[in-house]
Amino acid sequence: MINIKSVSKGGKAFYLAYDQGFEHGPQEFDETNVDPLEIINIAKRGGYNGLIVHKGIADKYHKEIKASKVPLILKLNGKTNLTGGEPLSRAICSVSEAISLGAKAVGYTVYVGSKHESIMLKEFEDILREAHKEKVPVIAWVYPRGKVVNDKSPRELMAYAARIGLEIDADLIKIKGDGVISDLSWAVQAAGRAKVVFAGGEKTTEKEFISNTKKVVASGAFGVAVGRNIWKSNDPVSLSKKIRGIVFGK
């Protein structure tokens, strides 16, 4: 097993995600959070043990990310929201590039259920092999997508996504939760010895965001990867510290 201490602290993961600009478009941003320097500052002041970005930000803001001392998690693949049909997300950065940019872990999304899942699974396999040779942890974003998943329950899909992450040998598995503790717990169990990190999801109220985080922690998950609910809030650093306290039990 690969050591994941480089992107965890006290056996917990508290990550700030900022890959939405590529995946969703600039409509996610305002005049403040559109600036990567603002997000790097939040990551530093908020006490995160991982900052998730694509290679462009990792490259062009390398000095500031390094100075922040927040471990870099580099997302290796991505797609825009401009194409229709079944999702396919291909690598736009190699493991060696990620390491050269200072990455302490790499991530890759597999859209299971998509008619293109075999392409992504094969690419993930190649990335995992290369990363593990370098002792670099790999995080699998496992997201069920496509027509075939429409009649599946959230509980079933979460557990299946978590189990797929275990079976493909991901070190950590990032999945989306449904806010039901029993469902979240079942997904964590399905992941076995792989660690589950739940996504923060779309922007919601601070009260609901805090409540959802408490449910994630109660489920036995390894941690959270939060983004829009933090850097779209009125006080990102203050909210970060609240969420950090929940994750680390302080």
C-alpha positions as a Python dict, from the first residue, in 0.01 Angstrom:
ca = {
    (1, 'M'): (0, 0, 0),
    (2, 'I'): (114, 354, -80),
    (3, 'N'): (172, 591, 210),
    (4, 'I'): (-80, 877, 197),
    (5, 'K'): (63, 1084, 481),
    (6, 'S'): (184, 1344, 231),
    (7, 'V'): (-180, 1444, 170),
    (8, 'S'): (-332, 1375, 511),
    (9, 'K'): (-287, 1484, 869),
    (10, 'G'): (-386, 1295, 1179),
    (11, 'G'): (-546, 1030, 961),
    (12, 'K'): (-780, 1280, 796),
    (13, 'A'): (-810, 1456, 461),
    (14, 'F'): (-917, 1819, 431),
    (15, 'Y'): (-884, 1929, 71),
    (16, 'L'): (-972, 2251, -111),
    (17, 'A'): (-1083, 2183, -468),
    (18, 'Y'): (-1036, 2441, -743),
    (19, 'D'): (-1073, 2241, -1063),
    (20, 'Q'): (-1419, 2382, -1139),
    (21, 'G'): (-1297, 2648, -1383),
    (22, 'F'): (-1213, 2382, -1639),
    (23, 'E'): (-1494, 2144, -1557),
    (24, 'H'): (-1782, 2390, -1517),
    (25, 'G'): (-1670, 2720, -1670),
    (26, 'P'): (-1603, 3069, -1530),
    (27, 'Q'): (-1969, 3115, -1433),
    (28, 'E'): (-1868, 2954, -1103),
    (29, 'F'): (-1656, 3258, -1014),
    (30, 'D'): (-1694, 3617, -901),
    (31, 'E'): (-1435, 3895, -921),
    (32, 'T'): (-1258, 3766, -612),
    (33, 'N'): (-1250, 3389, -639),
    (34, 'V'): (-1169, 3396, -1010),
    (35, 'D'): (-812, 3475, -898),
    (36, 'P'): (-614, 3159, -812),
    (37, 'L'): (-409, 3361, -565),
    (38, 'E'): (-722, 3410, -356),
    (39, 'I'): (-778, 3033, -342),
    (40, 'I'): (-415, 2962, -255),
    (41, 'N'): (-447, 3212, 29),
    (42, 'I'): (-765, 3040, 155),
    (43, 'A'): (-592, 2702, 140),
    (44, 'K'): (-302, 2834, 347),
    (45, 'R'): (-503, 3026, 606),
    (46, 'G'): (-775, 2762, 628),
    (47, 'G'): (-537, 2485, 729),
    (48, 'Y'): (-599, 2250, 437),
    (49, 'N'): (-377, 1948, 374),
    (50, 'G'): (-437, 1942, 2),
    (51, 'L'): (-508, 2189, -281),
    (52, 'I'): (-664, 2036, -593),
    (53, 'V'): (-594, 2213, -924),
    (54, 'H'): (-521, 2135, -1288),
    (55, 'K'): (-172, 2169, -1434),
    (56, 'G'): (-213, 2524, -1568),
    (57, 'I'): (-264, 2670, -1222),
    (58, 'A'): (0, 2437, -1076),
    (59, 'D'): (247, 2567, -1334),
    (60, 'K'): (167, 2937, -1345),
    (61, 'Y'): (121, 2971, -968),
    (62, 'H'): (395, 2726, -874),
    (63, 'K'): (587, 2972, -656),
    (64, 'E'): (284, 3073, -453),
    (65, 'I'): (159, 2717, -406),
    (66, 'K'): (502, 2605, -291),
    (67, 'A'): (528, 2899, -50),
    (68, 'S'): (186, 2818, 98),
    (69, 'K'): (317, 2476, 206),
    (70, 'V'): (-24, 2326, 126),
    (71, 'P'): (35, 1991, -47),
    (72, 'L'): (-46, 2004, -418),
    (73, 'I'): (-289, 1747, -557),
    (74, 'L'): (-278, 1765, -934),
    (75, 'K'): (-584, 1658, -1132),
    (76, 'L'): (-453, 1478, -1438),
    (77, 'N'): (-764, 1464, -1655),
    (78, 'G'): (-1058, 1686, -1729),
    (79, 'K'): (-1332, 1781, -1969),
    (80, 'T'): (-1547, 2085, -2038),
    (81, 'N'): (-1924, 2102, -1998),
    (82, 'L'): (-1963, 2213, -2360),
    (83, 'T'): (-1988, 1867, -2512),
    (84, 'G'): (-2298, 1650, -2500),
    (85, 'G'): (-2348, 1279, -2478),
    (86, 'E'): (-2176, 1023, -2261),
    (87, 'P'): (-1881, 1176, -2068),
    (88, 'L'): (-1521, 1105, -2158),
    (89, 'S'): (-1238, 1271, -1965),
    (90, 'R'): (-884, 1216, -2091),
    (91, 'A'): (-548, 1295, -1932),
    (92, 'I'): (-404, 1639, -1999),
    (93, 'C'): (-104, 1597, -1768),
    (94, 'S'): (133, 1310, -1701),
    (95, 'V'): (249, 1178, -1367),
    (96, 'S'): (604, 1293, -1438),
    (97, 'E'): (482, 1646, -1515),
    (98, 'A'): (281, 1648, -1195),
    (99, 'I'): (582, 1543, -990),
    (100, 'S'): (796, 1810, -1156),
    (101, 'L'): (536, 2068, -1051),
    (102, 'G'): (561, 1950, -691),
    (103, 'A'): (251, 1730, -668),
    (104, 'K'): (225, 1516, -355),
    (105, 'A'): (-64, 1319, -506),
    (106, 'V'): (-244, 1295, -838),
    (107, 'G'): (-612, 1257, -921),
    (108, 'Y'): (-810, 1116, -1209),
    (109, 'T'): (-1185, 1103, -1278),
    (110, 'V'): (-1351, 788, -1406),
    (111, 'Y'): (-1711, 830, -1520),
    (112, 'V'): (-1836, 479, -1456),
    (113, 'G'): (-2150, 391, -1647),
    (114, 'S'): (-2048, 604, -1943),
    (115, 'K'): (-2008, 411, -2267),
    (116, 'H'): (-1649, 540, -2259),
    (117, 'E'): (-1567, 403, -1913),
    (118, 'S'): (-1325, 142, -2051),
    (119, 'I'): (-1107, 418, -2200),
    (120, 'M'): (-1087, 598, -1868),
    (121, 'L'): (-1030, 279, -1671),
    (122, 'K'): (-737, 188, -1896),
    (123, 'E'): (-590, 536, -1866),
    (124, 'F'): (-632, 523, -1489),
    (125, 'E'): (-450, 189, -1481),
    (126, 'D'): (-151, 336, -1665),
    (127, 'I'): (-144, 641, -1439),
    (128, 'L'): (-170, 431, -1124),
    (129, 'R'): (118, 208, -1231),
    (130, 'E'): (345, 504, -1304),
    (131, 'A'): (248, 696, -991),
    (132, 'H'): (296, 397, -762),
    (133, 'K'): (644, 340, -905),
    (134, 'E'): (722, 690, -777),
    (135, 'K'): (541, 625, -444),
    (136, 'V'): (286, 894, -530),
    (137, 'P'): (-71, 842, -402),
    (138, 'V'): (-355, 833, -655),
    (139, 'I'): (-703, 968, -588),
    (140, 'A'): (-983, 831, -805),
    (141, 'W'): (-1280, 1056, -864),
    (142, 'V'): (-1544, 785, -927),
    (143, 'Y'): (-1863, 939, -1063),
    (144, 'P'): (-2149, 728, -1203),
    (145, 'R'): (-2277, 885, -1525),
    (146, 'G'): (-2470, 792, -1837),
    (147, 'K'): (-2814, 661, -1924),
    (148, 'V'): (-2766, 328, -1750),
    (149, 'V'): (-2738, 482, -1401),
    (150, 'N'): (-3063, 679, -1412),
    (151, 'D'): (-3269, 404, -1248),
    (152, 'K'): (-3017, 334, -971),
    (153, 'S'): (-3061, 465, -616),
    (154, 'P'): (-2808, 710, -466),
    (155, 'R'): (-2722, 451, -200),
    (156, 'E'): (-2650, 187, -463),
    (157, 'L'): (-2445, 422, -680),
    (158, 'M'): (-2235, 555, -393),
    (159, 'A'): (-2147, 209, -268),
    (160, 'Y'): (-2072, 88, -620),
    (161, 'A'): (-1850, 391, -689),
    (162, 'A'): (-1661, 331, -365),
    (163, 'R'): (-1619, -39, -441),
    (164, 'I'): (-1491, 35, -791),
    (165, 'G'): (-1232, 266, -637),
    (166, 'L'): (-1114, -19, -414),
    (167, 'E'): (-1109, -271, -699),
    (168, 'I'): (-900, -47, -927),
    (169, 'D'): (-655, 6, -637),
    (170, 'A'): (-707, 377, -578),
    (171, 'D'): (-540, 501, -261),
    (172, 'L'): (-821, 746, -196),
    (173, 'I'): (-1166, 757, -355),
    (174, 'K'): (-1355, 1081, -407),
    (175, 'I'): (-1730, 1033, -445),
    (176, 'K'): (-2043, 1241, -408),
    (177, 'G'): (-2265, 1184, -105),
    (178, 'D'): (-2642, 1200, -64),
    (179, 'G'): (-2653, 1337, 290),
    (180, 'V'): (-2791, 1017, 445),
    (181, 'I'): (-2559, 880, 713),
    (182, 'S'): (-2653, 515, 661),
    (183, 'D'): (-2587, 547, 286),
    (184, 'L'): (-2256, 726, 343),
    (185, 'S'): (-2150, 460, 593),
    (186, 'W'): (-2235, 180, 352),
    (187, 'A'): (-2020, 344, 84),
    (188, 'V'): (-1730, 373, 330),
    (189, 'Q'): (-1767, 3, 414),
    (190, 'A'): (-1780, -87, 45),
    (191, 'A'): (-1443, 84, -5),
    (192, 'G'): (-1270, -154, 233),
    (193, 'R'): (-915, -41, 310),
    (194, 'A'): (-925, 234, 49),
    (195, 'K'): (-1004, 574, 196),
    (196, 'V'): (-1320, 765, 102),
    (197, 'V'): (-1328, 1142, 62),
    (198, 'F'): (-1668, 1297, 1),
    (199, 'A'): (-1709, 1591, -235),
    (200, 'G'): (-1851, 1917, -101),
    (201, 'G'): (-2088, 1949, -393),
    (202, 'E'): (-2280, 2246, -524),
    (203, 'K'): (-2314, 2568, -326),
    (204, 'T'): (-2570, 2544, -49),
    (205, 'T'): (-2640, 2732, 274),
    (206, 'E'): (-2370, 2738, 539),
    (207, 'K'): (-2603, 2559, 781),
    (208, 'E'): (-2666, 2275, 536),
    (209, 'F'): (-2298, 2255, 442),
    (210, 'I'): (-2196, 2219, 806),
    (211, 'S'): (-2470, 1961, 864),
    (212, 'N'): (-2358, 1756, 563),
    (213, 'T'): (-1996, 1766, 681),
    (214, 'K'): (-2098, 1634, 1022),
    (215, 'K'): (-2278, 1345, 853),
    (216, 'V'): (-1969, 1266, 644),
    (217, 'V'): (-1753, 1255, 956),
    (218, 'A'): (-2009, 1040, 1139),
    (219, 'S'): (-2005, 793, 849),
    (220, 'G'): (-1640, 711, 909),
    (221, 'A'): (-1513, 875, 592),
    (222, 'F'): (-1149, 976, 565),
    (223, 'G'): (-1238, 1338, 494),
    (224, 'V'): (-1381, 1595, 257),
    (225, 'A'): (-1282, 1775, -62),
    (226, 'V'): (-1467, 2106, -56),
    (227, 'G'): (-1471, 2386, -308),
    (228, 'R'): (-1763, 2608, -402),
    (229, 'N'): (-1918, 2602, -56),
    (230, 'I'): (-1594, 2750, 74),
    (231, 'W'): (-1471, 2998, -185),
    (232, 'K'): (-1822, 3116, -273),
    (233, 'S'): (-1900, 3192, 92),
    (234, 'N'): (-1889, 3539, 247),
    (235, 'D'): (-1599, 3445, 475),
    (236, 'P'): (-1407, 3151, 326),
    (237, 'V'): (-1132, 3137, 588),
    (238, 'S'): (-1370, 3146, 884),
    (239, 'L'): (-1591, 2876, 730),
    (240, 'S'): (-1282, 2669, 646),
    (241, 'K'): (-1181, 2670, 1010),
    (242, 'K'): (-1530, 2558, 1115),
    (243, 'I'): (-1525, 2269, 868),
    (244, 'R'): (-1168, 2181, 965),
    (245, 'G'): (-1276, 2159, 1328),
    (246, 'I'): (-1551, 1915, 1236),
    (247, 'V'): (-1322, 1697, 1024),
    (248, 'F'): (-1048, 1681, 1286),
    (249, 'G'): (-1287, 1668, 1583),
    (250, 'K'): (-1166, 1988, 1746),
}
